[in-house]
Amino acid sequence: MPLLKNYEQIKNDIESDEKPVVQLDLEVKPKPNLLVLSLGIIFWFGFFAFLFYPSNVEKSAAPDIRDCSYNECHSAGCDVPTAPYLCVDQSTAYYGCSAIPWIQDMCGDSCSLENCDETSPSDDQKSCRGISCGEDRCGTDYQKCGDDAPYQCTDGSAAMGCSDNEYDWLIVSDTLCSSCCDTTMC
């Protein structure tokens, strides 16, 4: 009658004041394979970073960074105090802004926006000055720019937009604004 004996033993254990003690071994021991794998990953990451990242960024930067042209200055969209370098290489980071001079491998042609206040448009630069707006613009105040910014975009995603600079609308991409007029001509 082993079943009855187990029953009696369990009954006696329950009725006794002694409580069974359970000990757990909670010490965490790293597994050697995981440690070796982690060290291997760190080693290879460091190795490839050393191999592919230039040790001195200044060596590969453009030696002389030219000042941006008037058009580049006014169409850049960079925050000059924090990112004064503009990439104008159409095959790379075209119109990308950077806080440090562009690395030659990342941008083959770049310029500095720091002297844009000193630039002026070329003699053959197109402008909105003197371009008639037509009756559809001139006939209403609702769709006409005010005297403080009289140059109005007439076609593109910025249509009806106003600017105080006669050159701005013709410098940006045609998708943004492909034609403009001078509301002072109304």
TABELWO-V388706 format. One record per residue. RES is the residue in one small letter. BURIAL is + if it has 16 or more other ideal C-beta (glycine too) atoms within 10 Angstrom, else -. D_FIRST is the distance of its C-alpha to the first C-alpha in whole Angstrom. Layout:
# TABELWO-V388706
res & burial & d_first
RES & BURIAL & D_FIRST
RES & BURIAL & D_FIRST
This chain:
# TABELWO-V388706
res & burial & d_first
m & - & 0
p & - & 4
l & - & 5
l & - & 5
k & - & 7
n & - & 9
y & - & 10
e & - & 11
q & - & 13
i & - & 15
k & - & 16
n & - & 17
d & - & 19
i & - & 20
e & - & 22
s & - & 23
d & - & 26
e & - & 26
k & - & 27
p & - & 25
v & - & 29
v & - & 29
q & - & 32
l & - & 34
d & - & 37
l & - & 40
e & - & 42
v & - & 44
k & - & 45
p & - & 48
k & - & 47
p & - & 50
n & - & 50
l & - & 51
l & - & 53
v & - & 55
l & - & 56
s & - & 57
l & - & 60
g & - & 61
i & - & 61
i & - & 63
f & - & 65
w & - & 66
f & - & 67
g & - & 70
f & - & 71
f & - & 72
a & - & 73
f & - & 75
l & - & 76
f & - & 78
y & - & 79
p & - & 82
s & - & 82
n & - & 85
v & - & 86
e & - & 89
k & - & 90
s & - & 89
a & + & 91
a & + & 94
p & - & 97
d & - & 99
i & + & 98
r & - & 101
d & - & 101
c & + & 100
s & - & 103
y & + & 104
n & + & 102
e & + & 99
c & + & 99
h & + & 100
s & + & 97
a & + & 94
g & - & 92
c & + & 91
d & - & 90
v & + & 93
p & - & 92
t & - & 88
a & - & 89
p & + & 93
y & + & 92
l & + & 92
c & + & 91
v & + & 94
d & + & 93
q & - & 92
s & - & 90
t & - & 87
a & + & 87
y & - & 90
y & - & 91
g & + & 88
c & + & 88
s & + & 87
a & - & 87
i & - & 88
p & + & 91
w & + & 89
i & + & 88
q & - & 90
d & - & 87
m & - & 86
c & + & 89
g & - & 93
d & + & 95
s & + & 94
c & + & 97
s & + & 97
l & + & 97
e & - & 98
n & - & 102
c & + & 102
d & - & 104
e & - & 107
t & + & 107
s & - & 109
p & + & 109
s & - & 111
d & - & 115
d & - & 113
q & - & 110
k & - & 110
s & + & 110
c & + & 109
r & - & 113
g & - & 115
i & + & 113
s & - & 114
c & + & 111
g & - & 112
e & - & 113
d & - & 109
r & + & 108
c & - & 112
g & - & 112
t & - & 109
d & - & 108
y & - & 104
q & - & 104
k & + & 106
c & + & 105
g & - & 107
d & - & 110
d & - & 107
a & - & 106
p & + & 108
y & + & 107
q & + & 104
c & + & 102
t & + & 103
d & - & 100
g & + & 97
s & - & 94
a & + & 96
a & - & 98
m & - & 100
g & + & 99
c & + & 102
s & + & 103
d & - & 105
n & - & 106
e & + & 108
y & + & 106
d & + & 102
w & + & 102
l & + & 104
i & + & 101
v & + & 98
s & - & 97
d & - & 98
t & - & 95
l & - & 95
c & + & 99
s & + & 101
s & - & 104
c & + & 106
c & + & 109
d & + & 111
t & + & 111
t & - & 114
m & - & 116
c & + & 115
